[in-house]
Amino acid sequence: MAKLIYLGDVGHNSPEEGVFFRDTRLVLRAVPNSNMAEWLEYVGEKGRRRLLARAINANAYFEAGAPGKLAQVLELLDRGDPDVWEFRGTHKGARAPHLRMLGLFVGSVITGGVFWAAIGLKKQNNQLRRTDIDSARKVMSEWRSQRRR
């Protein structure tokens, strides 16, 4: 069964480190040097429930082979830069706050994969700023540098 967990529940240096959602086709996982644990606390119980519902929906879209519906939740932001994806924790038409995570998706939009969350956003409007995207790129770049060492 799908479950949204706290990052603190997962031991350091374990294969599950940073995983905060796992289902049959989708895993949400925090980039190790990110602030995702604090962000999940910041969005509160209601925000975490919204994220869980959207993650369960995304997993169902993977299972159904429905990439068109999946694009409502998980989307590549810039076709020229395959590194920055957006996971929408709330519908575009929903009332504020709008929950967003920016990061890297590793896998296939047909069969599923792992979304590595670099930053979380709680916004009053649906527009992403270039600085939001740049912040996600910076966290992912630092993470990649650490992995190469």
LUMSE-464637 format. One record per residue (C-alpha): residue in three letters; chain; x, y, z. Coordinates in steps of 0.02 Angstrom, whole numbers, plus 50000, padded with zeros to 5 digits. Each point is the difference from the previous one (the first is absolute). Layout:
<zapas>
+-----+----+-------+-------+-------+
:  aa : ch :    px :    py :    pz :
+-----+----+-------+-------+-------+
: ALA :  A :     X :     Y :     Z :
...
+-----+----+-------+-------+-------+
</zapas>
This chain:
<zapas>
+-----+----+-------+-------+-------+
:  aa : ch :    px :    py :    pz :
+-----+----+-------+-------+-------+
: MET :  A : 50000 : 50000 : 50000 :
: ALA :  A : 50060 : 50175 : 49959 :
: LYS :  A : 50067 : 50099 : 50144 :
: LEU :  A : 50068 : 50175 : 50028 :
: ILE :  A : 50134 : 49991 : 50133 :
: TYR :  A : 50112 : 50124 : 50085 :
: LEU :  A : 50179 : 50009 : 49944 :
: GLY :  A : 50054 : 49981 : 50181 :
: ASP :  A : 49921 : 49827 : 50002 :
: VAL :  A : 50131 : 49935 : 49880 :
: GLY :  A : 50175 : 49959 : 50063 :
: HIS :  A : 50152 : 50089 : 49931 :
: ASN :  A : 50103 : 49904 : 49872 :
: SER :  A : 49862 : 49872 : 49977 :
: PRO :  A : 49935 : 49955 : 49827 :
: GLU :  A : 49838 : 50088 : 50051 :
: GLU :  A : 50082 : 50162 : 50057 :
: GLY :  A : 49896 : 50149 : 49951 :
: VAL :  A : 49850 : 49901 : 49936 :
: PHE :  A : 49838 : 50085 : 50051 :
: PHE :  A : 49877 : 49911 : 49885 :
: ARG :  A : 50005 : 49826 : 49925 :
: ASP :  A : 49871 : 49908 : 49896 :
: THR :  A : 50005 : 49873 : 49859 :
: ARG :  A : 50056 : 50119 : 49862 :
: LEU :  A : 50055 : 50161 : 50085 :
: VAL :  A : 50125 : 50045 : 50134 :
: LEU :  A : 50022 : 50176 : 50067 :
: ARG :  A : 50171 : 50025 : 50075 :
: ALA :  A : 50094 : 50150 : 50067 :
: VAL :  A : 50166 : 50051 : 49926 :
: PRO :  A : 50119 : 49974 : 50149 :
: ASN :  A : 50057 : 50181 : 50015 :
: SER :  A : 49824 : 50071 : 49982 :
: ASN :  A : 49885 : 50077 : 50130 :
: MET :  A : 49857 : 49881 : 49963 :
: ALA :  A : 49982 : 49938 : 50180 :
: GLU :  A : 49974 : 50179 : 50060 :
: TRP :  A : 49884 : 50038 : 49855 :
: LEU :  A : 49890 : 49849 : 50037 :
: GLU :  A : 49984 : 50063 : 50179 :
: TYR :  A : 49965 : 50177 : 49937 :
: VAL :  A : 49854 : 49948 : 49888 :
: GLY :  A : 49914 : 49919 : 50149 :
: GLU :  A : 49884 : 49852 : 50012 :
: LYS :  A : 49877 : 50069 : 49872 :
: GLY :  A : 50139 : 50032 : 49875 :
: ARG :  A : 50072 : 49826 : 50025 :
: ARG :  A : 49827 : 49924 : 49971 :
: ARG :  A : 49986 : 50097 : 49838 :
: LEU :  A : 50171 : 49938 : 49945 :
: LEU :  A : 49952 : 49822 : 50043 :
: ALA :  A : 49840 : 50012 : 49898 :
: ARG :  A : 50093 : 50069 : 49849 :
: ALA :  A : 50137 : 49869 : 50014 :
: ILE :  A : 49869 : 49861 : 50007 :
: ASN :  A : 49916 : 50076 : 49846 :
: ALA :  A : 50166 : 50008 : 49907 :
: ASN :  A : 50036 : 49818 : 50043 :
: ALA :  A : 49827 : 49952 : 49933 :
: TYR :  A : 50036 : 50096 : 49839 :
: PHE :  A : 50162 : 49901 : 49980 :
: GLU :  A : 49906 : 49837 : 50029 :
: ALA :  A : 49866 : 50048 : 49873 :
: GLY :  A : 50129 : 50055 : 49872 :
: ALA :  A : 49923 : 50174 : 49994 :
: PRO :  A : 50143 : 50124 : 49969 :
: GLY :  A : 49875 : 50137 : 49954 :
: LYS :  A : 49924 : 49993 : 50174 :
: LEU :  A : 50172 : 49979 : 50078 :
: ALA :  A : 50050 : 50168 : 49925 :
: GLN :  A : 49875 : 50081 : 50120 :
: VAL :  A : 50114 : 49945 : 50142 :
: LEU :  A : 50176 : 49971 : 49932 :
: GLU :  A : 50071 : 50104 : 49859 :
: LEU :  A : 50166 : 50041 : 49920 :
: LEU :  A : 50019 : 50189 : 50015 :
: ASP :  A : 50118 : 50033 : 49856 :
: ARG :  A : 50019 : 49882 : 49852 :
: GLY :  A : 50177 : 50066 : 49975 :
: ASP :  A : 50048 : 49956 : 50179 :
: PRO :  A : 49945 : 49824 : 50051 :
: ASP :  A : 50060 : 50027 : 50178 :
: VAL :  A : 49860 : 50106 : 50072 :
: TRP :  A : 49830 : 49921 : 50026 :
: GLU :  A : 49852 : 50067 : 50097 :
: PHE :  A : 49893 : 49893 : 50115 :
: ARG :  A : 49837 : 50092 : 50034 :
: GLY :  A : 49936 : 49963 : 50173 :
: THR :  A : 49840 : 50094 : 49961 :
: HIS :  A : 49894 : 50022 : 49843 :
: LYS :  A : 50034 : 50153 : 49893 :
: GLY :  A : 49824 : 50064 : 50035 :
: ALA :  A : 50005 : 49967 : 50187 :
: ARG :  A : 49996 : 50137 : 50129 :
: ALA :  A : 50164 : 50061 : 50073 :
: PRO :  A : 50116 : 49947 : 50069 :
: HIS :  A : 50068 : 49905 : 49851 :
: LEU :  A : 50122 : 49862 : 50046 :
: ARG :  A : 50138 : 49964 : 49877 :
: MET :  A : 50159 : 49899 : 50001 :
: LEU :  A : 50138 : 50025 : 49873 :
: GLY :  A : 50127 : 49866 : 49967 :
: LEU :  A : 50058 : 49859 : 49887 :
: PHE :  A : 49893 : 49857 : 49935 :
: VAL :  A : 50094 : 49839 : 49963 :
: GLY :  A : 49899 : 49871 : 49909 :
: SER :  A : 49865 : 49999 : 49867 :
: VAL :  A : 49839 : 50099 : 49990 :
: ILE :  A : 49921 : 49838 : 49940 :
: THR :  A : 50062 : 49874 : 50129 :
: GLY :  A : 50046 : 50107 : 50151 :
: GLY :  A : 50155 : 50049 : 50094 :
: VAL :  A : 50075 : 50105 : 50138 :
: PHE :  A : 49972 : 50186 : 50021 :
: TRP :  A : 50149 : 50075 : 50092 :
: ALA :  A : 49933 : 50156 : 50086 :
: ALA :  A : 50127 : 50140 : 50010 :
: ILE :  A : 49890 : 50141 : 50066 :
: GLY :  A : 49823 : 50020 : 50062 :
: LEU :  A : 49894 : 50155 : 49971 :
: LYS :  A : 49842 : 50063 : 50082 :
: LYS :  A : 49938 : 50136 : 49885 :
: GLN :  A : 49853 : 50121 : 49997 :
: ASN :  A : 49991 : 49992 : 49810 :
: ASN :  A : 50036 : 49867 : 49870 :
: GLN :  A : 50143 : 50088 : 49914 :
: LEU :  A : 50175 : 49931 : 50023 :
: ARG :  A : 50137 : 50129 : 50002 :
: ARG :  A : 50167 : 49976 : 49912 :
: THR :  A : 50081 : 50014 : 50173 :
: ASP :  A : 49897 : 49848 : 50059 :
: ILE :  A : 50067 : 49897 : 49854 :
: ASP :  A : 50177 : 50065 : 50027 :
: SER :  A : 49991 : 49952 : 50185 :
: ALA :  A : 49951 : 49822 : 49953 :
: ARG :  A : 50142 : 49990 : 49873 :
: LYS :  A : 50123 : 50060 : 50132 :
: VAL :  A : 49948 : 49867 : 50128 :
: MET :  A : 50009 : 49864 : 49867 :
: SER :  A : 50169 : 50060 : 49938 :
: GLU :  A : 50072 : 49997 : 50176 :
: TRP :  A : 49929 : 49826 : 50026 :
: ARG :  A : 50078 : 49936 : 49839 :
: SER :  A : 50168 : 50076 : 50049 :
: GLN :  A : 49995 : 49909 : 50168 :
: ARG :  A : 49954 : 49835 : 49917 :
: ARG :  A : 50151 : 50008 : 49884 :
: ARG :  A : 50122 : 50017 : 50144 :
+-----+----+-------+-------+-------+
</zapas>
